[in-house]
Amino acid sequence: MFISAFAFALMSALVKEASLLGVPLLQIIFVRAVISVLLSLADIRRVGAHPLGHRRGLLLARGVSGFIALTSVFYAIIHLPIAAATMLHYMHPVFTALLAFIFLLERPTKATLMCIALSLIGLGFMVAPLWLSEAPTQLAFWPVMAGLGGALGSGIAYTLVRKLVATEQPSVIVLYFPMVCIPGTLLLGGADFVWPDAMGWWVLLGVGCFTQLGQLTLTKAMQLDSASRATSLSYIQIVFAALLGWLFFAEVPALATQIGGALILLGAMVSAWLQPKEAR
């Protein structure tokens, strides 16, 4: 989960950079999906698995929910500070724990519930300036809603992954994501695609490679642990995102964002340290 979090933080920084270089949102997703298809097919061939898998209906649902979530998350990353967009996205463990309880009959432990409670309080600190102040803030309404929508979509996708890992090879699960993204982006925004310069191509390549690394390590983690606990441990991505935003985009988190981030990280540590031995 720590490798996954760092990979996704790097992906977020590169998505923002690609947008600053003039690459449209849907084109970023398209190139990322093409790279993911190539890497996934190579790994599937290596292990000798069937590329279409077995539970194709659930695999397709995972791809659709992932596409919706990714589009929302990328929109938030482009229009918000990276740390803020990442924190909004990290509402997804709340949805994951709820969905896992309903559909997978996974009863969350007290440690997971404490993690969720601290995370919600931390999120409240971050979003409160937006709702309480009449002055314009960095957190515009629609990007915030996109970030929360992406969190819900991610929660659905992660719950489906948890259901699928019992029968499907990780790269097969990952493959269905770009299989939906490629036709979806072409239909919705193909006419607006541009030809990037050399730097733009390197940035897009990095988006695809780091996303693939994040997806594979996330899927592997969810094979080894419960859905709600595995995703709660990925909160460290907020720290990585804040550091990258500060280093490359001069984004200094507000005091409320720093307090919220500290509470969210405390929740992650509670989940890691206080989890019952049988759940580890």
LUMRO-250716 format. One record per residue: residue number from 1; residue in one letter; x, y, z of N, C-alpha, C, O in turn. Coordinates in steps of 0.2 Angstrom, whole numbers, plus 2048, in hexadecimal, padded with zeros to 3 digits. Layout:
<NUM A <X Y Z> <X Y Z> <X Y Z> <X Y Z>>
...
//
This chain:
<1 M <804 7FA 800> <800 800 800> <804 806 800> <802 80B 7FD>>
<2 F <80A 806 803> <80F 80C 803> <812 80D 7FC> <812 813 7FA>>
<3 I <813 808 7F9> <816 809 7F2> <810 80B 7EE> <812 810 7EA>>
<4 S <80A 809 7EE> <805 80B 7EB> <803 812 7EC> <802 816 7E7>>
<5 A <804 815 7F2> <802 81C 7F4> <807 820 7F1> <806 826 7EE>>
<6 F <80E 81E 7F1> <813 823 7EE> <812 823 7E6> <813 828 7E3>>
<7 A <811 81D 7E3> <810 81D 7DC> <80A 822 7DA> <80A 825 7D5>>
<8 F <804 821 7DE> <7FE 825 7DC> <800 82D 7DD> <7FD 831 7DA>>
<9 A <804 82E 7E2> <806 835 7E3> <80A 838 7DE> <809 83E 7DB>>
<10 L <80E 834 7DB> <812 836 7D5> <80E 837 7CF> <80F 83C 7CB>>
<11 M <809 833 7CE> <804 833 7C9> <801 83A 7C9> <800 83D 7C4>>
<12 S <7FE 83C 7CF> <7FA 842 7D0> <7FF 848 7CE> <7FC 84C 7CB>>
<13 A <805 848 7D0> <809 84E 7CE> <80A 84E 7C7> <80A 853 7C4>>
<14 L <80B 848 7C4> <80C 848 7BC> <806 84A 7B9> <806 84D 7B3>>
<15 V <800 848 7BB> <7F9 84A 7B8> <7F9 852 7B8> <7F7 855 7B3>>
<16 K <7FA 855 7BE> <7FA 85C 7BE> <7FF 85F 7BA> <7FD 864 7B6>>
<17 E <805 85D 7B9> <80A 85F 7B4> <808 85F 7AD> <808 863 7A9>>
<18 A <805 859 7AB> <802 858 7A5> <7FD 85D 7A3> <7FC 860 79D>>
<19 S <7F8 85E 7A8> <7F3 863 7A7> <7F6 86A 7A5> <7F4 86E 7A1>>
<20 L <7FB 86C 7A9> <7FF 872 7A9> <802 873 7A2> <803 878 79F>>
<21 L <804 86D 79F> <807 86D 798> <802 86D 793> <804 86D 78D>>
<22 G <7FC 86E 794> <7F6 86E 78F> <7F3 868 78D> <7F0 868 788>>
<23 V <7F4 862 790> <7F1 85C 78E> <7EA 85B 791> <7EA 85C 798>>
<24 P <7E5 85A 78E> <7DE 85A 790> <7DE 854 795> <7E1 84F 795>>
<25 L <7D9 854 79A> <7D8 84F 79F> <7D7 848 79C> <7DA 844 79E>>
<26 L <7D2 848 797> <7D0 841 794> <7D6 83E 790> <7D7 838 790>>
<27 Q <7DA 843 78E> <7E0 840 78A> <7E5 83D 78F> <7E9 838 78E>>
<28 I <7E6 840 795> <7EA 83E 79A> <7E8 837 79C> <7EC 832 79D>>
<29 I <7E1 836 79D> <7DF 82F 79F> <7E0 82A 799> <7E1 824 79B>>
<30 F <7DF 82C 793> <7E0 828 78D> <7E7 825 78D> <7E8 81F 78C>>
<31 V <7EC 82A 78D> <7F3 827 78D> <7F4 823 793> <7F8 81E 792>>
<32 R <7F2 825 798> <7F3 821 79E> <7F0 81A 79D> <7F3 815 79F>>
<33 A <7EA 819 79A> <7E7 813 799> <7EB 80F 794> <7EB 809 795>>
<34 V <7ED 812 78F> <7F1 80E 78A> <7F7 80B 78D> <7F8 805 78B>>
<35 I <7FB 80F 791> <801 80C 794> <7FF 806 799> <802 801 799>>
<36 S <7F9 807 79C> <7F7 802 7A1> <7F5 7FB 79D> <7F6 7F6 7A0>>
<37 V <7F2 7FC 797> <7F0 7F6 793> <7F6 7F2 791> <7F7 7EC 792>>
<38 L <7FB 7F6 78F> <801 7F2 78D> <805 7EF 793> <807 7E9 792>>
<39 L <806 7F2 798> <809 7EF 79E> <805 7E9 7A1> <808 7E4 7A3>>
<40 S <7FE 7EA 7A1> <7FA 7E5 7A4> <7FA 7DF 79F> <7FB 7D9 7A2>>
<41 L <7FA 7E0 799> <7FA 7DA 794> <801 7D6 795> <801 7D0 794>>
<42 A <806 7DA 796> <80D 7D7 796> <80D 7D3 79C> <810 7CD 79C>>
<43 D <80A 7D5 7A2> <80B 7D1 7A8> <806 7CB 7A8> <808 7C6 7AA>>
<44 I <800 7CC 7A5> <7FB 7C6 7A4> <7FF 7C1 7A0> <7FE 7BB 7A1>>
<45 R <802 7C3 79A> <806 7BE 796> <80B 7BA 79A> <80C 7B4 799>>
<46 R <80E 7BE 79F> <814 7BB 7A3> <811 7B6 7A7> <814 7B1 7A8>>
<47 V <80B 7B7 7AA> <809 7B2 7AF> <804 7AD 7AC> <802 7A8 7AF>>
<48 G <802 7AE 7A5> <7FE 7A9 7A2> <7F7 7A9 7A3> <7F4 7A4 7A3>>
<49 A <7F4 7AF 7A6> <7ED 7B0 7A7> <7E9 7B1 7A1> <7EC 7B4 79C>>
<50 H <7E3 7B0 7A2> <7DE 7B2 79C> <7DD 7BA 79D> <7DB 7BC 7A2>>
<51 P <7DE 7BE 798> <7DD 7C5 798> <7D6 7C8 79A> <7D6 7CD 79D>>
<52 L <7D1 7C4 798> <7CA 7C6 79A> <7C8 7C3 7A0> <7C2 7C5 7A3>>
<53 G <7CC 7BF 7A4> <7CA 7BD 7AA> <7C4 7B8 7AB> <7C2 7B6 7A5>>
<54 H <7C1 7B7 7B0> <7BB 7B3 7B1> <7B5 7B6 7B3> <7B0 7B5 7B0>>
<55 R <7B5 7BB 7B8> <7AF 7BF 7BA> <7AE 7C5 7B6> <7B0 7CA 7B9>>
<56 R <7AC 7C5 7B0> <7AD 7CA 7AB> <7A8 7D0 7AD> <7AA 7D6 7AB>>
<57 G <7A2 7CE 7AF> <79E 7D4 7B1> <7A0 7D8 7B7> <7A0 7DE 7B6>>
<58 L <7A3 7D5 7BC> <7A6 7D9 7C1> <7AC 7DC 7BF> <7AE 7E2 7C1>>
<59 L <7B0 7D9 7BB> <7B6 7DD 7B8> <7B4 7E3 7B4> <7B8 7E8 7B5>>
<60 L <7AF 7E2 7B0> <7AD 7E8 7AC> <7AA 7EE 7B1> <7AC 7F4 7B0>>
<61 A <7A7 7EC 7B6> <7A4 7F1 7BB> <7AA 7F4 7BF> <7AA 7FA 7C0>>
<62 R <7AF 7F0 7C0> <7B5 7F3 7C3> <7B8 7F9 7BE> <7BB 7FE 7C0>>
<63 G <7B8 7F7 7B8> <7BB 7FC 7B3> <7B7 802 7B2> <7BA 807 7B2>>
<64 V <7B1 801 7B2> <7AC 807 7B2> <7AD 80C 7B8> <7AE 812 7B7>>
<65 S <7AC 809 7BE> <7AD 80D 7C4> <7B4 810 7C4> <7B4 816 7C7>>
<66 G <7B9 80C 7C2> <7C0 80F 7C2> <7C0 815 7BE> <7C3 81A 7BF>>
<67 F <7BD 815 7B8> <7BE 81A 7B3> <7BA 820 7B5> <7BD 826 7B5>>
<68 I <7B4 820 7B8> <7B1 825 7BB> <7B5 828 7C1> <7B5 82F 7C1>>
<69 A <7B7 824 7C5> <7BB 827 7CB> <7C2 82A 7C8> <7C3 830 7CB>>
<70 L <7C5 827 7C4> <7CB 82A 7C1> <7CA 831 7BE> <7CE 836 7BF>>
<71 T <7C5 832 7BA> <7C3 838 7B7> <7C2 83D 7BC> <7C4 843 7BC>>
<72 S <7BE 83C 7C1> <7BD 840 7C7> <7C3 842 7CA> <7C4 848 7CC>>
<73 V <7C7 83D 7CC> <7CD 83F 7D0> <7D2 843 7CC> <7D5 848 7CF>>
<74 F <7D3 842 7C6> <7D7 846 7C2> <7D5 84D 7C1> <7D9 852 7C1>>
<75 Y <7CE 84E 7C0> <7CB 854 7C0> <7CD 858 7C6> <7CF 85E 7C6>>
<76 A <7CC 855 7CC> <7CE 858 7D2> <7D5 85A 7D3> <7D7 85F 7D5>>
<77 I <7D9 855 7D1> <7E1 857 7D1> <7E3 85D 7CD> <7E7 861 7CF>>
<78 I <7E0 85D 7C7> <7E1 863 7C3> <7DF 86A 7C6> <7E3 86F 7C5>>
<79 H <7D9 86A 7C9> <7D6 870 7CB> <7D7 872 7D3> <7D5 877 7D5>>
<80 L <7DA 86D 7D6> <7DC 86E 7DD> <7E3 86D 7DF> <7E7 86A 7DB>>
<81 P <7E6 870 7E5> <7EC 86E 7E7> <7EC 866 7E8> <7E7 863 7E9>>
<82 I <7F2 863 7E6> <7F3 85C 7E6> <7F1 859 7ED> <7ED 854 7ED>>
<83 A <7F3 85C 7F2> <7F2 859 7F9> <7EA 859 7FA> <7E8 854 7FD>>
<84 A <7E7 85F 7F8> <7E0 85F 7FA> <7DC 85A 7F5> <7D7 857 7F8>>
<85 A <7DE 859 7EF> <7DA 854 7EB> <7DB 84D 7ED> <7D7 849 7ED>>
<86 T <7E1 84C 7F0> <7E3 845 7F2> <7DF 844 7F9> <7DC 83E 7FA>>
<87 M <7DE 849 7FD> <7DB 848 803> <7D3 847 802> <7D0 843 805>>
<88 L <7D0 84A 7FD> <7C9 849 7FB> <7C8 842 7F8> <7C4 83F 7FA>>
<89 H <7CD 840 7F4> <7CD 839 7F2> <7CD 834 7F7> <7CA 82E 7F6>>
<90 Y <7D0 835 7FD> <7D1 831 802> <7CB 830 807> <7CC 82E 80C>>
<91 M <7C6 832 804> <7BF 831 807> <7BD 829 805> <7B9 826 808>>
<92 H <7C1 826 800> <7BF 820 7FE> <7BF 81A 803> <7BB 816 802>>
<93 P <7C4 81A 808> <7C3 815 80D> <7BD 815 811> <7BA 80F 813>>
<94 V <7B9 81A 811> <7B3 81B 815> <7AE 817 810> <7AA 813 813>>
<95 F <7AE 818 80A> <7A9 815 805> <7AB 80D 805> <7A7 809 804>>
<96 T <7B2 80C 804> <7B4 805 804> <7B2 801 80A> <7B0 7FB 809>>
<97 A <7B3 804 810> <7B1 800 816> <7AA 7FF 816> <7A7 7F9 818>>
<98 L <7A6 804 814> <79E 803 814> <79C 7FD 80F> <798 7F9 810>>
<99 L <79F 7FE 809> <79D 7F9 803> <7A0 7F2 805> <79C 7ED 803>>
<100 A <7A6 7F2 808> <7A8 7EB 80A> <7A4 7E8 80F> <7A3 7E2 80F>>
<101 F <7A1 7EC 814> <79D 7E9 819> <796 7E7 816> <794 7E2 818>>
<102 I <794 7EB 811> <78D 7E9 80E> <78E 7E3 809> <78A 7DE 809>>
<103 F <793 7E3 805> <793 7DE 7FF> <798 7D8 801> <797 7D3 7FE>>
<104 L <79D 7DA 805> <7A2 7D4 806> <7A2 7D2 80D> <7A5 7CD 80F>>
<105 L <79D 7D4 811> <79C 7D2 818> <7A3 7D3 81C> <7A4 7CF 821>>
<106 E <7A7 7D8 81A> <7AD 7D9 81E> <7AB 7DE 824> <7A9 7E4 823>>
<107 R <7AB 7DC 82A> <7AA 7E0 830> <7B0 7E4 831> <7B5 7E1 833>>
<108 P <7AF 7EB 831> <7B5 7EF 833> <7B7 7EE 83A> <7B3 7EE 83E>>
<109 T <7BE 7EE 83B> <7C0 7EE 842> <7BF 7F4 846> <7BE 7FA 842>>
<110 K <7C0 7F5 84C> <7C0 7FB 850> <7C6 800 84D> <7C5 806 84D>>
<111 A <7CC 7FD 84B> <7D1 801 849> <7CF 804 842> <7D1 80A 841>>
<112 T <7CC 800 83E> <7CA 803 838> <7C4 809 839> <7C5 80E 835>>
<113 L <7C0 808 83D> <7BB 80D 83F> <7BE 813 842> <7BC 819 840>>
<114 M <7C3 812 846> <7C6 818 849> <7CA 81C 843> <7CA 822 843>>
<115 C <7CD 818 83E> <7D0 81B 839> <7CB 81F 835> <7CD 825 833>>
<116 I <7C6 81C 833> <7C0 820 82F> <7BE 826 833> <7BD 82C 830>>
<117 A <7BD 826 83A> <7BB 82B 83E> <7C0 831 83D> <7BE 837 83C>>
<118 L <7C6 82F 83F> <7CB 835 83E> <7CC 838 838> <7CD 83E 837>>
<119 S <7CB 833 832> <7CC 836 82C> <7C6 83B 82A> <7C7 840 827>>
<120 L <7C0 839 82C> <7BA 83E 82B> <7BB 844 82E> <7BA 84A 82C>>
<121 I <7BE 844 834> <7BF 84A 838> <7C5 84E 834> <7C4 855 834>>
<122 G <7CA 84B 832> <7CF 84E 82E> <7CD 851 828> <7CE 857 826>>
<123 L <7C8 84E 824> <7C5 850 81E> <7C1 857 820> <7C1 85B 81C>>
<124 G <7BE 856 826> <7BA 85C 827> <7BE 862 828> <7BC 868 827>>
<125 F <7C4 862 82C> <7C8 867 82C> <7CA 86A 826> <7CB 870 825>>
<126 M <7CB 866 821> <7CE 868 81A> <7C8 86C 816> <7CA 871 813>>
<127 V <7C2 869 817> <7BD 86C 813> <7B9 872 816> <7B6 876 813>>
<128 A <7BA 872 81D> <7B6 877 820> <7B7 87F 81E> <7B2 882 81D>>
<129 P <7BE 881 81C> <7BE 887 81A> <7BA 889 813> <7B8 88E 812>>
<130 L <7B9 884 80F> <7B5 884 809> <7AE 886 80B> <7AB 88A 807>>
<131 W <7AB 883 810> <7A4 884 811> <7A3 88A 816> <79D 88C 816>>
<132 L <7A8 88B 81A> <7A6 890 81F> <7A8 897 81D> <7A6 89C 820>>
<133 S <7AD 898 818> <7AF 89F 816> <7AB 8A1 810> <7AA 89D 80B>>
<134 E <7A9 8A7 810> <7A6 8AA 80A> <7AB 8AC 805> <7A9 8AE 7FF>>
<135 A <7B1 8AD 806> <7B7 8AF 802> <7B9 8A9 7FD> <7B8 8A3 800>>
<136 P <7BB 8AA 7F7> <7BD 8A5 7F3> <7C3 8A1 7F6> <7C7 8A4 7F9>>
<137 T <7C3 89A 7F5> <7C8 896 7F8> <7CB 892 7F2> <7C9 892 7EC>>
<138 Q <7D1 88F 7F3> <7D4 88A 7EE> <7D0 884 7ED> <7D0 881 7E7>>
<139 L <7CB 883 7F1> <7C7 87D 7F0> <7C0 87E 7ED> <7BB 880 7F0>>
<140 A <7C0 87F 7E6> <7BA 880 7E3> <7B5 87B 7E3> <7B7 875 7E5>>
<141 F <7AF 87D 7E3> <7A9 878 7E4> <7A9 872 7E0> <7AA 86C 7E2>>
<142 W <7AA 872 7D9> <7A9 86D 7D5> <7AF 868 7D5> <7AE 862 7D5>>
<143 P <7B5 86B 7D6> <7BB 866 7D7> <7BA 862 7DD> <7BC 85C 7DE>>
<144 V <7B8 865 7E3> <7B7 862 7E9> <7B2 85C 7E8> <7B3 857 7EA>>
<145 M <7AC 85E 7E4> <7A7 858 7E3> <7AA 853 7DF> <7A8 84D 7E0>>
<146 A <7AE 855 7DA> <7B2 850 7D6> <7B6 84B 7DA> <7B6 845 7D9>>
<147 G <7BA 84E 7DF> <7BE 84A 7E3> <7BA 845 7E7> <7BC 840 7E8>>
<148 L <7B4 848 7EA> <7B0 843 7EE> <7AD 83E 7EA> <7AC 838 7EC>>
<149 G <7AB 840 7E4> <7A8 83B 7DF> <7AD 835 7DD> <7AC 830 7DC>>
<150 G <7B4 838 7DC> <7B9 833 7DB> <7BA 82E 7E1> <7BC 828 7E0>>
<151 A <7B9 831 7E7> <7BA 82C 7ED> <7B5 827 7ED> <7B6 821 7EE>>
<152 L <7AE 829 7EB> <7A9 824 7EB> <7AA 81F 7E6> <7AA 819 7E7>>
<153 G <7AC 821 7E0> <7AE 81C 7DA> <7B4 818 7DC> <7B3 812 7DA>>
<154 S <7B9 81A 7DF> <7BE 816 7E1> <7BC 811 7E7> <7BE 80B 7E6>>
<155 G <7B8 813 7EB> <7B5 80E 7F0> <7B2 809 7ED> <7B2 803 7EF>>
<156 I <7AE 80A 7E8> <7AA 805 7E4> <7AF 800 7E0> <7AF 7FA 7E0>>
<157 A <7B4 803 7DD> <7B9 800 7D9> <7BD 7FB 7DE> <7BF 7F5 7DC>>
<158 Y <7BF 7FE 7E4> <7C3 7FA 7E9> <7BF 7F4 7EB> <7C2 7EF 7ED>>
<159 T <7B9 7F5 7ED> <7B5 7F0 7EF> <7B4 7EA 7EA> <7B4 7E4 7EB>>
<160 L <7B3 7EC 7E3> <7B3 7E7 7DE> <7BA 7E3 7DD> <7BA 7DD 7DC>>
<161 V <7BF 7E7 7DE> <7C6 7E4 7DE> <7C7 7DF 7E4> <7C9 7D9 7E2>>
<162 R <7C4 7E0 7EA> <7C4 7DC 7EF> <7C0 7D5 7EE> <7C2 7D0 7F0>>
<163 K <7BB 7D6 7EA> <7B7 7D0 7E8> <7BA 7CC 7E3> <7B9 7C6 7E2>>
<164 L <7BE 7D0 7DE> <7C1 7CC 7D8> <7C8 7C9 7DA> <7C9 7C4 7D6>>
<165 V <7CB 7CB 7DF> <7D2 7C8 7E0> <7D2 7C1 7E2> <7D7 7BE 7E1>>
<166 A <7CC 7BE 7E4> <7CC 7B7 7E5> <7CD 7B3 7DF> <7CF 7AD 7E0>>
<167 T <7CB 7B5 7D9> <7CB 7B1 7D3> <7CF 7B4 7CE> <7D0 7B1 7C9>>
<168 E <7D1 7BA 7CE> <7D4 7BE 7C8> <7DB 7C0 7C9> <7DD 7C1 7CF>>
<169 Q <7DF 7BF 7C4> <7E6 7C1 7C5> <7E6 7C9 7C5> <7E2 7CC 7C1>>
<170 P <7EA 7CC 7C9> <7EA 7D4 7CA> <7EB 7D7 7C4> <7E7 7DC 7C3>>
<171 S <7EF 7D5 7BF> <7EF 7D9 7B9> <7E9 7D9 7B4> <7E8 7DD 7B0>>
<172 V <7E5 7D3 7B5> <7DF 7D3 7B2> <7DA 7D8 7B4> <7D6 7DB 7B1>>
<173 I <7DA 7D9 7BB> <7D6 7DD 7BE> <7D7 7E5 7BC> <7D3 7E9 7BA>>
<174 V <7DE 7E6 7BC> <7E0 7EC 7BA> <7DF 7EE 7B2> <7DD 7F3 7B0>>
<175 L <7DF 7E8 7AE> <7DE 7E9 7A7> <7D7 7EC 7A5> <7D7 7F0 7A1>>
<176 Y <7D2 7EA 7A9> <7CB 7EC 7A7> <7CA 7F4 7A8> <7C6 7F7 7A5>>
<177 F <7CF 7F7 7AC> <7CE 7FE 7AE> <7D0 802 7A7> <7CC 806 7A5>>
<178 P <7D6 801 7A4> <7D7 804 79E> <7D3 802 798> <7D2 806 793>>
<179 M <7D0 7FC 798> <7CC 7F9 793> <7C5 7FE 792> <7C2 7FE 78D>>
<180 V <7C3 800 798> <7BD 805 798> <7C0 80C 797> <7BC 810 793>>
<181 C <7C6 80E 799> <7C8 815 799> <7C9 817 792> <7C8 81C 78F>>
<182 I <7CC 812 78E> <7CE 814 787> <7C8 816 782> <7C8 81B 780>>
<183 P <7C3 812 782> <7BD 814 77E> <7BA 819 781> <7B7 81E 77D>>
<184 G <7B9 81A 788> <7B6 81F 78B> <7B9 826 78A> <7B5 82B 788>>
<185 T <7BF 826 78A> <7C3 82D 789> <7C2 82F 781> <7C1 835 780>>
<186 L <7C3 82A 77D> <7C2 82C 776> <7BB 82E 774> <7BA 833 770>>
<187 L <7B6 82B 777> <7AF 82D 775> <7AE 834 778> <7AA 838 775>>
<188 L <7B0 835 77E> <7AE 83C 782> <7B3 842 780> <7B1 847 781>>
<189 G <7B9 840 77E> <7BE 846 77D> <7C3 845 778> <7C8 849 778>>
<190 G <7C2 840 774> <7C7 83F 76F> <7C9 844 76A> <7CE 845 768>>
<191 A <7C4 848 769> <7C4 84E 764> <7C9 854 767> <7CB 858 763>>
<192 D <7CA 854 76D> <7CE 859 770> <7D5 857 772> <7D9 85B 774>>
<193 F <7D7 851 770> <7DE 84F 771> <7E3 853 76D> <7E1 856 768>>
<194 V <7E9 854 770> <7EE 858 76E> <7F4 854 76D> <7F5 84E 770>>
<195 W <7F9 856 769> <800 853 769> <805 856 76E> <807 85C 76C>>
<196 P <806 853 773> <80B 856 778> <812 857 775> <814 853 771>>
<197 D <816 85B 779> <81D 85B 777> <821 856 77B> <81E 851 77E>>
<198 A <827 855 77A> <82B 850 77D> <82A 84F 784> <829 84A 787>>
<199 M <82A 855 788> <829 855 78F> <822 852 791> <822 84E 796>>
<200 G <81D 854 78D> <817 852 78E> <816 84A 78D> <813 847 791>>
<201 W <81A 847 788> <819 840 788> <81D 83D 78E> <81A 837 790>>
<202 W <822 83F 790> <826 83C 796> <821 83D 79C> <821 838 7A0>>
<203 V <81E 842 79D> <819 843 7A3> <813 83E 7A2> <812 83B 7A7>>
<204 L <810 83D 79C> <80B 838 79B> <80D 831 79C> <80A 82D 79F>>
<205 L <813 830 79A> <816 829 79B> <817 828 7A3> <815 822 7A5>>
<206 G <819 82D 7A6> <81A 82C 7AE> <813 82B 7B1> <812 827 7B5>>
<207 V <80E 82E 7AE> <807 82D 7B1> <805 826 7B0> <802 823 7B5>>
<208 G <806 823 7AA> <804 81C 7A9> <808 817 7AD> <805 813 7B0>>
<209 C <80E 818 7AE> <813 813 7B1> <811 814 7B9> <811 80E 7BC>>
<210 F <811 81A 7BC> <810 81A 7C3> <809 818 7C5> <808 815 7CA>>
<211 T <804 819 7C0> <7FD 817 7C2> <7FD 80F 7C2> <7FA 80C 7C6>>
<212 Q <800 80C 7BD> <801 805 7BC> <804 802 7C3> <801 7FD 7C6>>
<213 L <809 805 7C5> <80D 802 7CB> <808 803 7D1> <807 7FE 7D5>>
<214 G <804 809 7D1> <800 80A 7D7> <7FA 805 7D7> <7F8 802 7DC>>
<215 Q <7F7 803 7D1> <7F2 7FF 7D0> <7F4 7F8 7D2> <7F0 7F4 7D6>>
<216 L <7FA 7F5 7D0> <7FC 7EE 7D1> <7FD 7ED 7D8> <7FB 7E8 7DB>>
<217 T <801 7F2 7DC> <802 7F1 7E3> <7FC 7F2 7E7> <7FC 7EF 7EC>>
<218 L <7F7 7F6 7E5> <7F1 7F7 7E9> <7ED 7F0 7E8> <7EB 7ED 7ED>>
<219 T <7ED 7ED 7E2> <7E9 7E7 7E1> <7EC 7E1 7E5> <7E9 7DD 7E8>>
<220 K <7F3 7E1 7E5> <7F7 7DC 7E9> <7F5 7DD 7F1> <7F4 7D8 7F4>>
<221 A <7F5 7E3 7F3> <7F4 7E4 7FA> <7ED 7E2 7FC> <7EC 7DF 801>>
<222 M <7E8 7E3 7F8> <7E1 7E1 7F9> <7E0 7D9 7F9> <7DB 7D6 7FB>>
<223 Q <7E5 7D6 7F6> <7E5 7CE 7F6> <7E7 7CC 7FD> <7E6 7C6 7FF>>
<224 L <7EB 7D0 800> <7EE 7CE 806> <7EB 7D1 80D> <7ED 7CF 812>>
<225 D <7E6 7D5 80C> <7E3 7D8 812> <7DC 7DA 810> <7DA 7D9 80A>>
<226 S <7D8 7DC 815> <7D1 7DE 814> <7D1 7E5 810> <7D5 7E8 810>>
<227 A <7CB 7E6 80D> <7CB 7EC 808> <7CB 7F2 80C> <7CF 7F7 80A>>
<228 S <7C7 7F2 812> <7C7 7F9 816> <7CE 7FA 819> <7D0 800 819>>
<229 R <7D2 7F5 81C> <7D8 7F6 81F> <7DD 7F8 81A> <7E1 7FD 81B>>
<230 A <7DD 7F4 814> <7E3 7F6 80F> <7E2 7FD 80C> <7E7 800 80C>>
<231 T <7DC 7FF 80B> <7DB 806 808> <7DD 80B 80D> <7DF 810 80B>>
<232 S <7DB 80A 814> <7DD 80F 819> <7E4 810 81A> <7E6 816 81B>>
<233 L <7E8 80B 818> <7EF 80C 819> <7F2 810 814> <7F8 812 814>>
<234 S <7EF 811 80E> <7F1 815 809> <7F1 81D 80A> <7F3 821 806>>
<235 Y <7EF 81F 810> <7EE 826 811> <7F5 82A 811> <7F5 830 810>>
<236 I <7FB 826 811> <801 829 811> <802 82D 80A> <806 831 80A>>
<237 Q <7FE 82B 806> <7FE 82F 7FF> <7FD 836 800> <800 83A 7FC>>
<238 I <7F9 838 805> <7F8 83F 806> <7FF 843 808> <800 849 806>>
<239 V <803 840 80C> <80A 843 80D> <80E 843 807> <811 849 806>>
<240 F <80E 83E 803> <812 83E 7FD> <80F 844 7F8> <813 847 7F5>>
<241 A <808 844 7F8> <805 849 7F3> <807 850 7F6> <809 855 7F2>>
<242 A <807 851 7FC> <808 858 7FF> <80F 85A 7FD> <811 860 7FC>>
<243 L <814 855 7FE> <81B 857 7FD> <81C 858 7F6> <820 85D 7F4>>
<244 L <819 854 7F1> <81A 855 7EA> <817 85C 7E8> <81A 860 7E4>>
<245 G <811 85E 7EB> <80E 864 7E9> <812 86A 7EB> <813 86F 7E8>>
<246 W <816 869 7F1> <81A 86F 7F3> <820 86F 7EF> <822 875 7EE>>
<247 L <823 869 7EE> <82A 869 7EA> <829 86C 7E3> <82D 870 7E0>>
<248 F <824 86A 7DF> <823 86B 7D8> <81E 870 7D6> <81F 873 7D1>>
<249 F <819 872 7DB> <814 877 7D9> <813 87C 7DE> <80F 880 7DD>>
<250 A <818 87C 7E3> <818 882 7E8> <811 882 7EB> <80F 888 7ED>>
<251 E <80E 87C 7EC> <808 87C 7F0> <809 87B 7F7> <80C 876 7F9>>
<252 V <807 880 7FB> <808 87F 803> <801 87E 806> <7FD 883 805>>
<253 P <800 878 809> <7FA 877 80C> <7F8 87C 811> <7FC 87E 815>>
<254 A <7F2 87E 811> <7EF 882 817> <7EF 87F 81D> <7F0 879 81E>>
<255 L <7EF 883 823> <7EF 880 82A> <7EA 87B 82A> <7EB 875 82D>>
<256 A <7E4 87C 828> <7DE 877 829> <7E0 871 825> <7DE 86B 827>>
<257 T <7E3 871 81F> <7E5 86B 81B> <7EA 867 81F> <7EA 861 81F>>
<258 Q <7EF 86B 822> <7F4 867 826> <7F1 864 82C> <7F3 85E 82E>>
<259 I <7EC 867 830> <7E9 863 835> <7E5 85D 833> <7E6 858 836>>
<260 G <7E1 85E 82E> <7DE 859 82B> <7E2 853 829> <7E0 84D 82A>>
<261 G <7E7 855 825> <7EC 84F 823> <7EF 84C 829> <7F0 846 829>>
<262 A <7F1 84F 82F> <7F4 84C 835> <7EE 847 838> <7F0 842 83A>>
<263 L <7E8 849 838> <7E3 845 83B> <7E2 83E 836> <7E1 839 839>>
<264 I <7E2 83F 830> <7E2 83A 82B> <7E7 835 82C> <7E7 82F 82C>>
<265 L <7ED 838 82C> <7F3 833 82D> <7F3 830 834> <7F5 82A 834>>
<266 L <7F0 833 839> <7F0 830 840> <7EB 82A 83F> <7EC 825 842>>
<267 G <7E5 82B 83B> <7E1 826 83A> <7E4 820 837> <7E3 81A 838>>
<268 A <7E8 821 832> <7EC 81C 82E> <7F1 818 833> <7F1 812 833>>
<269 M <7F4 81B 838> <7F8 818 83C> <7F4 814 841> <7F6 80F 844>>
<270 V <7EE 816 843> <7EA 813 848> <7E8 80C 845> <7E8 807 848>>
<271 S <7E6 80C 83E> <7E4 806 83B> <7EA 801 83A> <7E9 7FB 83B>>
<272 A <7F0 804 839> <7F6 7FF 838> <7F8 7FC 83F> <7FA 7F7 83F>>
<273 W <7F8 800 844> <7FB 7FE 84B> <7F6 7FA 84F> <7F8 7F6 853>>
<274 L <7EF 7FC 84F> <7EA 7F9 853> <7E6 7F4 850> <7E2 7F1 853>>
<275 Q <7E8 7F2 84A> <7E4 7ED 847> <7E5 7E6 84A> <7EB 7E4 84C>>
<276 P <7E0 7E2 84B> <7E0 7DC 84F> <7E5 7D7 84B> <7E5 7D8 845>>
<277 K <7E9 7D3 84F> <7EE 7CF 84B> <7EB 7CA 846> <7EE 7C9 841>>
<278 E <7E4 7C8 847> <7E2 7C3 842> <7E0 7C7 83C> <7DF 7C4 837>>
<279 A <7DF 7CE 83C> <7DE 7D2 836> <7E4 7D4 832> <7E4 7D7 82D>>
<280 R <7EA 7D3 835> <7F0 7D5 832> <7F2 7D1 82C> <7F7 7D3 829>>
//
